[in-house]
Amino acid sequence: MIIKNIGSKIINIGTEILMPDSQITVSKDVAALPAIQAFAVKKYIKIVDNEKKGDDSGDKAEAPKTGKRSFKRTTPASGAEG
């Protein structure tokens, strides 16, 4: 989960310092803490759930499957020093 500081105050979350207009990634357990929820209610922070939900909206069916790309060298291995 991502916590964004949308207020004008500096916020400490554990040992992390969250400056205004910055963000950090935290676990669900940290985002569920009462202090974090209180900041969200007061509109100091915004909590964004960046984990994919289990909904099947057809995204998997639309994406074509591609094979793995090979990483073969296309130029000679000699250096460019000359």
C-alpha positions, 0 to 999 in steps of 0.5 A: 500500500502507498501512503501519500502525504497530501497535507502541509505537515511532516509526518513520521510513520515508524522510522520513516519521515513523510515530507509533504507531497511525498509517498512511501510504501507500507504493508497492510498492517501499518496502513490499518493502524489507528494513527494512520487511519486518523491521519487519513480521516483528517485528510493529512494523508491518502492511502492507496491500495496498489495490490491487484484485486481478484476481479476478473474484468477480462484483462487477462484474456485481452493481453496476448501471450508472448514468448520470452525475449532472448538477450543475444548480443547484436553487436560485437563484444569488442570495446569501443575504445578503438 
